[in-house]
Amino acid sequence: MRESCAKNWAGGHRGSWVCDARLATLVLLREVRGAVHLPLVATGGLMTRQDVQAALSAGASLAALGTAFLLADEAGTHPTYRQALEGGGETGLTRAFTGRWARGLVNRAFHEIRHPLPTPAQHAL
């Protein structure tokens, strides 16, 4: 089932320049698993052991995590950002921070920067 860009699905920067409908990681994984017999690495939206187990159950050979490691002591994540990540919160897709579509925690900048500069100029700000 396709979902809108405002839903809380896979994270990070997008591989495209447009914000179109995306599949949830597990839905996409199941669809690809049904079509190919190659090893699959699940990425995006995986934060907990249960998320990894669900990805493996859906047909992934491996799971790759990104944002989850920002909560490790070794990451040196700023306490304010750590607190925001631990608190969950709403996420969405925006170009406000880098000029490229990326998932982020919804905050004031998320709403106020409606027409960002093209990348890489926006990122440099």
N, CA, C and O atoms as a GROMACS GRO file, in nm:
protein
  500
    1MET      N    1   0.084  -0.118   0.000
    1MET     CA    2   0.000   0.000   0.000
    1MET      C    3   0.089   0.125   0.000
    1MET      O    4   0.177   0.138   0.085
    2ARG      N    5   0.067   0.213  -0.091
    2ARG     CA    6   0.148   0.335  -0.101
    2ARG      C    7   0.100   0.438   0.001
    2ARG      O    8  -0.020   0.452   0.026
    3GLU      N    9   0.197   0.510   0.058
    3GLU     CA   10   0.168   0.610   0.159
    3GLU      C   11   0.221   0.745   0.113
    3GLU      O   12   0.305   0.751   0.024
    4SER      N   13   0.173   0.852   0.173
    4SER     CA   14   0.219   0.986   0.136
    4SER      C   15   0.354   1.016   0.198
    4SER      O   16   0.399   0.944   0.288
    5CYS      N   17   0.419   1.121   0.152
    5CYS     CA   18   0.549   1.161   0.203
    5CYS      C   19   0.542   1.206   0.348
    5CYS      O   20   0.646   1.213   0.414
    6ALA      N   21   0.427   1.235   0.399
    6ALA     CA   22   0.416   1.285   0.537
    6ALA      C   23   0.417   1.171   0.639
    6ALA      O   24   0.428   1.198   0.759
    7LYS      N   25   0.407   1.049   0.597
    7LYS     CA   26   0.404   0.936   0.690
    7LYS      C   27   0.542   0.908   0.747
    7LYS      O   28   0.643   0.949   0.690
    8ASN      N   29   0.546   0.839   0.859
    8ASN     CA   30   0.670   0.810   0.929
    8ASN      C   31   0.728   0.679   0.879
    8ASN      O   32   0.715   0.575   0.943
    9TRP      N   33   0.794   0.685   0.764
    9TRP     CA   34   0.858   0.567   0.709
    9TRP      C   35   1.008   0.585   0.708
    9TRP      O   36   1.062   0.658   0.792
   10ALA      N   37   1.074   0.522   0.618
   10ALA     CA   38   1.219   0.518   0.614
   10ALA      C   39   1.282   0.656   0.623
   10ALA      O   40   1.224   0.756   0.581
   11GLY      N   41   1.402   0.658   0.678
   11GLY     CA   42   1.467   0.785   0.709
   11GLY      C   43   1.575   0.825   0.611
   11GLY      O   44   1.593   0.762   0.507
   12GLY      N   45   1.648   0.929   0.646
   12GLY     CA   46   1.764   0.973   0.572
   12GLY      C   47   1.733   1.047   0.445
   12GLY      O   48   1.617   1.078   0.415
   13HIS      N   49   1.838   1.076   0.369
   13HIS     CA   50   1.823   1.146   0.243
   13HIS      C   51   1.768   1.053   0.136
   13HIS      O   52   1.796   0.933   0.135
   14ARG      N   53   1.690   1.108   0.048
   14ARG     CA   54   1.625   1.033  -0.058
   14ARG      C   55   1.717   1.018  -0.178
   14ARG      O   56   1.805   1.100  -0.201
   15GLY      N   57   1.696   0.914  -0.252
   15GLY     CA   58   1.772   0.890  -0.372
   15GLY      C   59   1.714   0.962  -0.493
   15GLY      O   60   1.764   0.946  -0.604
   16SER      N   61   1.609   1.040  -0.473
   16SER     CA   62   1.547   1.111  -0.584
   16SER      C   63   1.538   1.259  -0.553
   16SER      O   64   1.562   1.302  -0.440
   17TRP      N   65   1.504   1.336  -0.655
   17TRP     CA   66   1.491   1.481  -0.640
   17TRP      C   67   1.347   1.523  -0.619
   17TRP      O   68   1.320   1.642  -0.603
   18VAL      N   69   1.255   1.429  -0.620
   18VAL     CA   70   1.114   1.462  -0.603
   18VAL      C   71   1.059   1.390  -0.481
   18VAL      O   72   1.112   1.287  -0.439
   19CYS      N   73   0.954   1.445  -0.425
   19CYS     CA   74   0.887   1.382  -0.311
   19CYS      C   75   0.760   1.318  -0.363
   19CYS      O   76   0.657   1.384  -0.377
   20ASP      N   77   0.768   1.191  -0.391
   20ASP     CA   78   0.650   1.121  -0.437
   20ASP      C   79   0.615   1.014  -0.335
   20ASP      O   80   0.683   0.999  -0.233
   21ALA      N   81   0.511   0.940  -0.362
   21ALA     CA   82   0.467   0.836  -0.268
   21ALA      C   83   0.579   0.734  -0.249
   21ALA      O   84   0.651   0.699  -0.343
   22ARG      N   85   0.593   0.687  -0.127
   22ARG     CA   86   0.696   0.589  -0.092
   22ARG      C   87   0.631   0.470  -0.024
   22ARG      O   88   0.523   0.480   0.035
   23LEU      N   89   0.699   0.359  -0.032
   23LEU     CA   90   0.654   0.240   0.038
   23LEU      C   91   0.725   0.231   0.172
   23LEU      O   92   0.841   0.269   0.184
   24ALA      N   93   0.655   0.181   0.271
   24ALA     CA   94   0.719   0.153   0.398
   24ALA      C   95   0.827   0.047   0.374
   24ALA      O   96   0.814  -0.036   0.285
   25THR      N   97   0.931   0.051   0.453
   25THR     CA   98   1.045  -0.040   0.434
   25THR      C   99   1.000  -0.186   0.427
   25THR      O  100   1.041  -0.258   0.336
   26LEU      N  101   0.918  -0.230   0.521
   26LEU     CA  102   0.878  -0.371   0.523
   26LEU      C  103   0.789  -0.408   0.405
   26LEU      O  104   0.799  -0.519   0.352
   27VAL      N  105   0.702  -0.317   0.362
   27VAL     CA  106   0.617  -0.342   0.246
   27VAL      C  107   0.704  -0.356   0.122
   27VAL      O  108   0.687  -0.450   0.044
   28LEU      N  109   0.796  -0.263   0.103
   28LEU     CA  110   0.886  -0.268  -0.012
   28LEU      C  111   0.971  -0.395  -0.009
   28LEU      O  112   0.989  -0.460  -0.112
   29LEU      N  113   1.021  -0.430   0.108
   29LEU     CA  114   1.102  -0.550   0.122
   29LEU      C  115   1.024  -0.675   0.080
   29LEU      O  116   1.077  -0.760   0.009
   30ARG      N  117   0.901  -0.685   0.124
   30ARG     CA  118   0.819  -0.803   0.087
   30ARG      C  119   0.794  -0.807  -0.064
   30ARG      O  120   0.796  -0.914  -0.125
   31GLU      N  121   0.769  -0.690  -0.124
   31GLU     CA  122   0.745  -0.687  -0.268
   31GLU      C  123   0.870  -0.728  -0.347
   31GLU      O  124   0.861  -0.806  -0.442
   32VAL      N  125   0.984  -0.676  -0.307
   32VAL     CA  126   1.109  -0.709  -0.377
   32VAL      C  127   1.143  -0.856  -0.353
   32VAL      O  128   1.185  -0.925  -0.446
   33ARG      N  129   1.126  -0.905  -0.230
   33ARG     CA  130   1.156  -1.045  -0.198
   33ARG      C  131   1.074  -1.137  -0.287
   33ARG      O  132   1.122  -1.243  -0.328
   34GLY      N  133   0.951  -1.100  -0.316
   34GLY     CA  134   0.867  -1.182  -0.403
   34GLY      C  135   0.911  -1.183  -0.548
   34GLY      O  136   0.872  -1.271  -0.624
   35ALA      N  137   0.994  -1.087  -0.586
   35ALA     CA  138   1.035  -1.075  -0.726
   35ALA      C  139   1.178  -1.119  -0.753
   35ALA      O  140   1.210  -1.152  -0.867
   36VAL      N  141   1.263  -1.120  -0.653
   36VAL     CA  142   1.404  -1.154  -0.673
   36VAL      C  143   1.450  -1.255  -0.570
   36VAL      O  144   1.389  -1.271  -0.463
   37HIS      N  145   1.557  -1.324  -0.602
   37HIS     CA  146   1.612  -1.424  -0.511
   37HIS      C  147   1.757  -1.390  -0.476
   37HIS      O  148   1.841  -1.480  -0.464
   38LEU      N  149   1.785  -1.264  -0.462
   38LEU     CA  150   1.917  -1.216  -0.423
   38LEU      C  151   1.914  -1.176  -0.276
   38LEU      O  152   1.807  -1.152  -0.221
   39PRO      N  153   2.029  -1.169  -0.211
   39PRO     CA  154   2.031  -1.120  -0.074
   39PRO      C  155   1.983  -0.975  -0.069
   39PRO      O  156   2.023  -0.893  -0.152
   40LEU      N  157   1.898  -0.943   0.027
   40LEU     CA  158   1.845  -0.809   0.041
   40LEU      C  159   1.889  -0.749   0.174
   40LEU      O  160   1.889  -0.817   0.277
   41VAL      N  161   1.926  -0.623   0.172
   41VAL     CA  162   1.962  -0.550   0.294
   41VAL      C  163   1.850  -0.449   0.321
   41VAL      O  164   1.826  -0.360   0.240
   42ALA      N  165   1.784  -0.464   0.435
   42ALA     CA  166   1.677  -0.371   0.473
   42ALA      C  167   1.740  -0.246   0.534
   42ALA      O  168   1.824  -0.256   0.622
   43THR      N  169   1.697  -0.130   0.486
   43THR     CA  170   1.745  -0.003   0.540
   43THR      C  171   1.629   0.095   0.549
   43THR      O  172   1.535   0.089   0.469
   44GLY      N  173   1.635   0.184   0.644
   44GLY     CA  174   1.536   0.289   0.657
   44GLY      C  175   1.430   0.260   0.760
   44GLY      O  176   1.353   0.164   0.747
   45GLY      N  177   1.426   0.343   0.862
   45GLY     CA  178   1.323   0.331   0.964
   45GLY      C  179   1.344   0.220   1.065
   45GLY      O  180   1.251   0.185   1.137
   46LEU      N  181   1.463   0.165   1.072
   46LEU     CA  182   1.492   0.058   1.166
   46LEU      C  183   1.564   0.116   1.287
   46LEU      O  184   1.677   0.165   1.274
   47MET      N  185   1.501   0.112   1.402
   47MET     CA  186   1.560   0.172   1.522
   47MET      C  187   1.579   0.073   1.637
   47MET      O  188   1.664   0.095   1.724
   48THR      N  189   1.503  -0.034   1.639
   48THR     CA  190   1.504  -0.125   1.754
   48THR      C  191   1.531  -0.270   1.710
   48THR      O  192   1.529  -0.303   1.592
   49ARG      N  193   1.555  -0.353   1.810
   49ARG     CA  194   1.573  -0.496   1.784
   49ARG      C  195   1.450  -0.553   1.715
   49ARG      O  196   1.460  -0.636   1.624
   50GLN      N  197   1.333  -0.509   1.759
   50GLN     CA  198   1.208  -0.557   1.699
   50GLN      C  199   1.198  -0.516   1.552
   50GLN      O  200   1.148  -0.593   1.470
   51ASP      N  201   1.245  -0.396   1.520
   51ASP     CA  202   1.245  -0.352   1.379
   51ASP      C  203   1.334  -0.443   1.295
   51ASP      O  204   1.297  -0.481   1.184
   52VAL      N  205   1.451  -0.477   1.347
   52VAL     CA  206   1.544  -0.564   1.274
   52VAL      C  207   1.482  -0.703   1.258
   52VAL      O  208   1.490  -0.761   1.150
   53GLN      N  209   1.422  -0.755   1.364
   53GLN     CA  210   1.358  -0.887   1.356
   53GLN      C  211   1.246  -0.887   1.252
   53GLN      O  212   1.231  -0.984   1.177
   54ALA      N  213   1.169  -0.780   1.246
   54ALA     CA  214   1.061  -0.770   1.147
   54ALA      C  215   1.118  -0.768   1.006
   54ALA      O  216   1.063  -0.831   0.916
   55ALA      N  217   1.228  -0.696   0.987
   55ALA     CA  218   1.291  -0.690   0.854
   55ALA      C  219   1.342  -0.827   0.812
   55ALA      O  220   1.325  -0.868   0.697
   56LEU      N  221   1.404  -0.897   0.904
   56LEU     CA  222   1.455  -1.031   0.872
   56LEU      C  223   1.339  -1.127   0.843
   56LEU      O  224   1.348  -1.211   0.754
   57SER      N  225   1.231  -1.114   0.919
   57SER     CA  226   1.113  -1.198   0.895
   57SER      C  227   1.047  -1.168   0.761
   57SER      O  228   0.984  -1.255   0.701
   58ALA      N  229   1.062  -1.044   0.713
   58ALA     CA  230   1.002  -1.003   0.585
   58ALA      C  231   1.089  -1.042   0.466
   58ALA      O  232   1.051  -1.018   0.352
   59GLY      N  233   1.206  -1.102   0.492
   59GLY     CA  234   1.288  -1.152   0.382
   59GLY      C  235   1.424  -1.090   0.367
   59GLY      O  236   1.497  -1.124   0.274
   60ALA      N  237   1.461  -0.999   0.456
   60ALA     CA  238   1.596  -0.939   0.447
   60ALA      C  239   1.701  -1.040   0.490
   60ALA      O  240   1.678  -1.121   0.580
   61SER      N  241   1.817  -1.033   0.427
   61SER     CA  242   1.932  -1.113   0.469
   61SER      C  243   2.009  -1.040   0.579
   61SER      O  244   2.066  -1.102   0.669
   62LEU      N  245   2.008  -0.908   0.570
   62LEU     CA  246   2.076  -0.821   0.667
   62LEU      C  247   1.991  -0.698   0.690
   62LEU      O  248   1.903  -0.666   0.611
   63ALA      N  249   2.020  -0.628   0.800
   63ALA     CA  250   1.955  -0.500   0.827
   63ALA      C  251   2.063  -0.396   0.855
   63ALA      O  252   2.158  -0.424   0.928
   64ALA      N  253   2.048  -0.279   0.798
   64ALA     CA  254   2.144  -0.170   0.819
   64ALA      C  255   2.073  -0.056   0.891
   64ALA      O  256   1.966  -0.011   0.848
   65LEU      N  257   2.131  -0.012   1.000
   65LEU     CA  258   2.074   0.097   1.078
   65LEU      C  259   2.161   0.221   1.064
   65LEU      O  260   2.282   0.211   1.044
   66GLY      N  261   2.100   0.336   1.076
   66GLY     CA  262   2.173   0.462   1.067
   66GLY      C  263   2.145   0.548   1.189
   66GLY      O  264   2.227   0.558   1.280
   67THR      N  265   2.027   0.609   1.190
   67THR     CA  266   1.991   0.701   1.297
   67THR      C  267   1.998   0.636   1.434
   67THR      O  268   2.029   0.703   1.532
   68ALA      N  269   1.969   0.507   1.443
   68ALA     CA  270   1.973   0.438   1.572
   68ALA      C  271   2.108   0.453   1.640
   68ALA      O  272   2.114   0.457   1.763
   69PHE      N  273   2.215   0.460   1.562
   69PHE     CA  274   2.348   0.471   1.621
   69PHE      C  275   2.375   0.610   1.680
   69PHE      O  276   2.472   0.627   1.754
   70LEU      N  277   2.292   0.707   1.648
   70LEU     CA  278   2.309   0.839   1.709
   70LEU      C  279   2.279   0.836   1.859
   70LEU      O  280   2.314   0.930   1.931
   71LEU      N  281   2.215   0.729   1.906
   71LEU     CA  282   2.186   0.716   2.048
   71LEU      C  283   2.297   0.646   2.125
   71LEU      O  284   2.291   0.637   2.248
   72ALA      N  285   2.398   0.595   2.056
   72ALA     CA  286   2.511   0.530   2.122
   72ALA      C  287   2.597   0.635   2.192
   72ALA      O  288   2.611   0.747   2.142
   73ASP      N  289   2.655   0.600   2.306
   73ASP     CA  290   2.742   0.693   2.379
   73ASP      C  291   2.856   0.743   2.292
   73ASP      O  292   2.895   0.859   2.301
   74GLU      N  293   2.910   0.655   2.209
   74GLU     CA  294   3.025   0.688   2.125
   74GLU      C  295   2.993   0.790   2.017
   74GLU      O  296   3.084   0.849   1.959
   75ALA      N  297   2.866   0.810   1.988
   75ALA     CA  298   2.827   0.898   1.878
   75ALA      C  299   2.854   1.045   1.908
   75ALA      O  300   2.874   1.124   1.815
   76GLY      N  301   2.856   1.082   2.032
   76GLY     CA  302   2.877   1.222   2.067
   76GLY      C  303   2.762   1.312   2.024
   76GLY      O  304   2.781   1.431   1.999
   77THR      N  305   2.643   1.256   2.015
   77THR     CA  306   2.525   1.331   1.972
   77THR      C  307   2.493   1.439   2.075
   77THR      O  308   2.497   1.414   2.196
   78HIS      N  309   2.462   1.558   2.028
   78HIS     CA  310   2.427   1.669   2.116
   78HIS      C  311   2.308   1.628   2.203
   78HIS      O  312   2.214   1.566   2.154
   79PRO      N  313   2.312   1.661   2.333
   79PRO     CA  314   2.204   1.620   2.423
   79PRO      C  315   2.063   1.661   2.378
   79PRO      O  316   1.968   1.585   2.398
   80THR      N  317   2.049   1.777   2.317
   80THR     CA  318   1.918   1.821   2.270
   80THR      C  319   1.868   1.730   2.158
   80THR      O  320   1.751   1.690   2.156
   81TYR      N  321   1.957   1.697   2.065
   81TYR     CA  322   1.919   1.609   1.954
   81TYR      C  323   1.891   1.467   2.007
   81TYR      O  324   1.796   1.402   1.964
   82ARG      N  325   1.974   1.421   2.100
   82ARG     CA  326   1.954   1.289   2.160
   82ARG      C  327   1.816   1.282   2.225
   82ARG      O  328   1.743   1.184   2.207
   83GLN      N  329   1.781   1.385   2.300
   83GLN     CA  330   1.652   1.388   2.368
   83GLN      C  331   1.538   1.384   2.266
   83GLN      O  332   1.438   1.314   2.287
   84ALA      N  333   1.552   1.458   2.157
   84ALA     CA  334   1.448   1.458   2.054
   84ALA      C  335   1.433   1.320   1.991
   84ALA      O  336   1.321   1.274   1.968
   85LEU      N  337   1.545   1.252   1.965
   85LEU     CA  338   1.539   1.118   1.907
   85LEU      C  339   1.476   1.018   2.002
   85LEU      O  340   1.396   0.934   1.962
   86GLU      N  341   1.514   1.028   2.129
   86GLU     CA  342   1.460   0.934   2.229
   86GLU      C  343   1.311   0.955   2.252
   86GLU      O  344   1.240   0.862   2.288
   87GLY      N  345   1.266   1.079   2.232
   87GLY     CA  346   1.126   1.110   2.255
   87GLY      C  347   1.033   1.069   2.142
   87GLY      O  348   0.912   1.089   2.150
   88GLY      N  349   1.090   1.012   2.037
   88GLY     CA  350   1.006   0.975   1.923
   88GLY      C  351   0.973   1.099   1.843
   88GLY      O  352   1.060   1.155   1.778
   89GLY      N  353   0.850   1.142   1.847
   89GLY     CA  354   0.811   1.263   1.778
   89GLY      C  355   0.776   1.237   1.633
   89GLY      O  356   0.807   1.133   1.576
   90GLU      N  357   0.712   1.335   1.576
   90GLU     CA  358   0.668   1.326   1.437
   90GLU      C  359   0.785   1.352   1.343
   90GLU      O  360   0.869   1.438   1.368
   91THR      N  361   0.790   1.276   1.236
   91THR     CA  362   0.890   1.298   1.132
   91THR      C  363   0.818   1.326   1.001
   91THR      O  364   0.700   1.295   0.984
   92GLY      N  365   0.892   1.383   0.908
   92GLY     CA  366   0.837   1.409   0.777
   92GLY      C  367   0.949   1.438   0.679
   92GLY      O  368   1.065   1.450   0.718
   93LEU      N  369   0.914   1.451   0.553
   93LEU     CA  370   1.012   1.482   0.450
   93LEU      C  371   1.016   1.631   0.426
   93LEU      O  372   0.912   1.696   0.418
   94THR      N  373   1.136   1.684   0.414
   94THR     CA  374   1.154   1.826   0.392
   94THR      C  375   1.281   1.851   0.312
   94THR      O  376   1.372   1.768   0.310
   95ARG      N  377   1.288   1.967   0.246
   95ARG     CA  378   1.411   2.012   0.182
   95ARG      C  379   1.474   2.125   0.262
   95ARG      O  380   1.574   2.182   0.218
   96ALA      N  381   1.417   2.158   0.378
   96ALA     CA  382   1.456   2.275   0.455
   96ALA      C  383   1.602   2.273   0.501
   96ALA      O  384   1.662   2.379   0.515
   97PHE      N  385   1.658   2.158   0.524
   97PHE     CA  386   1.790   2.153   0.586
   97PHE      C  387   1.906   2.145   0.488
   97PHE      O  388   2.011   2.205   0.511
   98THR      N  389   1.888   2.073   0.378
   98THR     CA  390   2.000   2.057   0.284
   98THR      C  391   1.965   2.093   0.140
   98THR      O  392   2.053   2.101   0.055
   99GLY      N  393   1.838   2.114   0.112
   99GLY     CA  394   1.797   2.136  -0.025
   99GLY      C  395   1.757   2.008  -0.095
   99GLY      O  396   1.694   2.013  -0.201
  100ARG      N  397   1.792   1.893  -0.039
  100ARG     CA  398   1.751   1.760  -0.089
  100ARG      C  399   1.642   1.708   0.002
  100ARG      O  400   1.637   1.742   0.120
  101TRP      N  401   1.555   1.625  -0.052
  101TRP     CA  402   1.453   1.563   0.031
  101TRP      C  403   1.518   1.473   0.134
  101TRP      O  404   1.602   1.389   0.100
  102ALA      N  405   1.481   1.490   0.260
  102ALA     CA  406   1.533   1.407   0.368
  102ALA      C  407   1.428   1.398   0.478
  102ALA      O  408   1.347   1.490   0.495
  103ARG      N  409   1.431   1.289   0.550
  103ARG     CA  410   1.341   1.274   0.664
  103ARG      C  411   1.406   1.341   0.785
  103ARG      O  412   1.526   1.328   0.807
  104GLY      N  413   1.325   1.411   0.861
  104GLY     CA  414   1.375   1.475   0.982
  104GLY      C  415   1.265   1.490   1.084
  104GLY      O  416   1.147   1.474   1.054
  105LEU      N  417   1.305   1.522   1.206
  105LEU     CA  418   1.208   1.552   1.310
  105LEU      C  419   1.140   1.684   1.276
  105LEU      O  420   1.207   1.781   1.242
  106VAL      N  421   1.009   1.686   1.286
  106VAL     CA  422   0.934   1.808   1.256
  106VAL      C  423   0.964   1.911   1.365
  106VAL      O  424   0.945   1.886   1.484
  107ASN      N  425   1.010   2.028   1.321
  107ASN     CA  426   1.039   2.137   1.413
  107ASN      C  427   1.001   2.269   1.345
  107ASN      O  428   0.938   2.268   1.239
  108ARG      N  429   1.038   2.380   1.406
  108ARG     CA  430   1.000   2.510   1.351
  108ARG      C  431   1.056   2.532   1.211
  108ARG      O  432   0.984   2.577   1.122
  109ALA      N  433   1.184   2.501   1.192
  109ALA     CA  434   1.246   2.519   1.060
  109ALA      C  435   1.174   2.435   0.954
  109ALA      O  436   1.157   2.479   0.840
  110PHE      N  437   1.133   2.317   0.993
  110PHE     CA  438   1.061   2.226   0.904
  110PHE      C  439   0.941   2.298   0.842
  110PHE      O  440   0.913   2.282   0.724
  111HIS      N  441   0.871   2.376   0.924
  111HIS     CA  442   0.751   2.446   0.877
  111HIS      C  443   0.782   2.582   0.814
  111HIS      O  444   0.714   2.623   0.719
  112GLU      N  445   0.882   2.652   0.865
  112GLU     CA  446   0.905   2.790   0.822
  112GLU      C  447   0.988   2.804   0.695
  112GLU      O  448   0.971   2.900   0.620
  113ILE      N  449   1.076   2.709   0.668
  113ILE     CA  450   1.158   2.717   0.547
  113ILE      C  451   1.081   2.649   0.434
  113ILE      O  452   1.096   2.529   0.411
  114ARG      N  453   1.000   2.725   0.367
  114ARG     CA  454   0.912   2.670   0.263
  114ARG      C  455   0.977   2.664   0.126
  114ARG      O  456   0.943   2.578   0.045
  115HIS      N  457   1.071   2.755   0.099
  115HIS     CA  458   1.136   2.761  -0.032
  115HIS      C  459   1.287   2.764  -0.013
  115HIS      O  460   1.350   2.869  -0.028
  116PRO      N  461   1.346   2.650   0.021
  116PRO     CA  462   1.491   2.649   0.044
  116PRO      C  463   1.569   2.672  -0.085
  116PRO      O  464   1.517   2.656  -0.195
  117LEU      N  465   1.694   2.711  -0.067
  117LEU     CA  466   1.784   2.724  -0.181
  117LEU      C  467   1.813   2.586  -0.238
  117LEU      O  468   1.794   2.486  -0.169
  118PRO      N  469   1.858   2.580  -0.362
  118PRO     CA  470   1.897   2.449  -0.417
  118PRO      C  471   2.018   2.394  -0.342
  118PRO      O  472   2.099   2.469  -0.287
  119THR      N  473   2.030   2.262  -0.340
  119THR     CA  474   2.149   2.202  -0.282
  119THR      C  475   2.268   2.231  -0.374
  119THR      O  476   2.245   2.231  -0.495
  120PRO      N  477   2.387   2.256  -0.331
  120PRO     CA  478   2.437   2.249  -0.194
  120PRO      C  479   2.428   2.381  -0.119
  120PRO      O  480   2.475   2.389  -0.005
  121ALA      N  481   2.370   2.486  -0.178
  121ALA     CA  482   2.364   2.616  -0.111
  121ALA      C  483   2.288   2.609   0.021
  121ALA      O  484   2.331   2.666   0.122
  122GLN      N  485   2.175   2.539   0.022
  122GLN     CA  486   2.095   2.528   0.145
  122GLN      C  487   2.174   2.456   0.253
  122GLN      O  488   2.170   2.494   0.370
  123HIS      N  489   2.245   2.353   0.215
  123HIS     CA  490   2.325   2.277   0.312
  123HIS      C  491   2.431   2.365   0.376
  123HIS      O  492   2.459   2.353   0.495
  124ALA      N  493   2.490   2.454   0.297
  124ALA     CA  494   2.596   2.541   0.348
  124ALA      C  495   2.544   2.641   0.451
  124ALA      O  496   2.620   2.688   0.536
  125LEU      N  497   2.415   2.673   0.444
  125LEU     CA  498   2.358   2.766   0.542
  125LEU      C  499   2.358   2.703   0.679
  125LEU      O  500   2.314   2.766   0.775
   0.00000   0.00000   0.00000
